[in-house]
């Protein structure tokens, strides 16, 4: 039984579990079969599984990629572009592929604090994602300054060490039960982002 299912049976909130998929895994001829077999074995509702793939993985063999993604999406699995902004592919795939989420690479998030005059990419990704009705998640948030910037620009979610270091399943269950400390938030900010229960 996956940890998320065990948490659910203990009365904790249902959360989306994000899983990074490598190029080798995604190109395996049995990928779809294996993914659906794991869902059957674990009993995890596909709606609460999000597969994360990088731009480079998505753009190889675009036709077969589109087929695989559509099959996954038809079964309810959510799909995210990981490390978005670091690839060199055409943005047309954002309309062509059934993508749910854009995850802003942490190198751009880091510029919020280290190079505030170079945050154009972050704001552009947030704006583009919202215009395409995609969920936008900022990766690698480590400071209140970064969080405040993302809140002010209407980013949907944030994840990173600012909220928590990586946790073992039983520790994460406690975090789910107790919630994040109020000290991590600035109530005066107009558009708070939500924290993501995914990797830091």
QUIQUI-V121547 format. One record per backbone hydrogen bond with DSSP energy under -1.0 kcal/mol. NH is the residue of the N-H (numbers start at 1). CO is the residue of the C=O. E is the energy in kcal/mol with one decimal. If there is no record, write none. Layout:
# QUIQUI-V121547
NH,CO,E / NH,CO,E
This chain:
# QUIQUI-V121547
6,2,-1.9 / 7,3,-2.6 / 8,4,-1.9 / 9,5,-2.1 / 11,8,-1.8 / 12,7,-2.3 / 17,48,-2.9 / 19,50,-2.7 / 21,52,-2.7 / 26,22,-2.5 / 27,23,-2.0 / 31,28,-2.1 / 34,30,-2.9 / 35,31,-2.6 / 36,32,-2.4 / 37,33,-1.8 / 38,34,-2.2 / 39,35,-1.8 / 40,36,-2.1 / 41,37,-2.5 / 42,38,-2.4 / 43,39,-1.9 / 48,45,-2.5 / 49,46,-1.7 / 50,17,-2.8 / 51,78,-2.5 / 52,19,-2.8 / 53,80,-2.5 / 58,54,-2.2 / 59,55,-2.1 / 65,61,-2.4 / 66,62,-2.6 / 67,63,-1.7 / 68,64,-2.4 / 69,65,-2.7 / 70,66,-2.1 / 71,67,-2.0 / 72,68,-2.3 / 73,69,-2.8 / 74,70,-2.2 / 75,71,-1.1 / 76,73,-1.4 / 77,72,-1.9 / 78,49,-2.6 / 80,51,-2.7 / 81,101,-2.7 / 82,53,-2.3 / 84,103,-2.8 / 86,83,-1.5 / 94,91,-1.7 / 95,92,-1.3 / 96,92,-1.7 / 97,93,-3.2 / 99,97,-2.2 / 100,79,-2.7 / 101,79,-1.7 / 102,135,-2.8 / 103,81,-2.4 / 104,137,-2.7 / 105,84,-1.7 / 108,105,-1.4 / 109,105,-1.3 / 110,106,-2.4 / 112,109,-1.4 / 114,110,-2.0 / 115,111,-2.2 / 118,115,-2.9 / 123,119,-2.1 / 124,120,-2.5 / 125,121,-2.5 / 126,122,-2.2 / 127,123,-2.4 / 128,124,-2.8 / 129,125,-2.9 / 130,126,-2.3 / 131,127,-2.1 / 132,128,-1.7 / 133,130,-1.2 / 134,129,-3.3 / 135,100,-2.7 / 137,102,-2.9 / 138,157,-2.3 / 139,104,-1.9 / 141,159,-2.7 / 147,143,-2.0 / 148,144,-2.8 / 149,145,-2.0 / 150,146,-2.1 / 151,147,-2.6 / 152,148,-2.4 / 153,149,-1.3 / 154,151,-1.6 / 155,150,-2.6 / 157,136,-1.9 / 158,194,-2.0 / 159,138,-2.1 / 162,141,-2.6 / 163,160,-1.5 / 164,160,-1.7 / 172,168,-2.5 / 173,169,-2.0 / 174,170,-1.2 / 175,171,-1.7 / 176,172,-2.5 / 177,173,-1.9 / 178,174,-2.7 / 179,175,-2.8 / 184,181,-1.9 / 185,182,-1.9 / 189,186,-2.1 / 194,156,-2.4 / 196,158,-2.2 / 198,196,-1.3
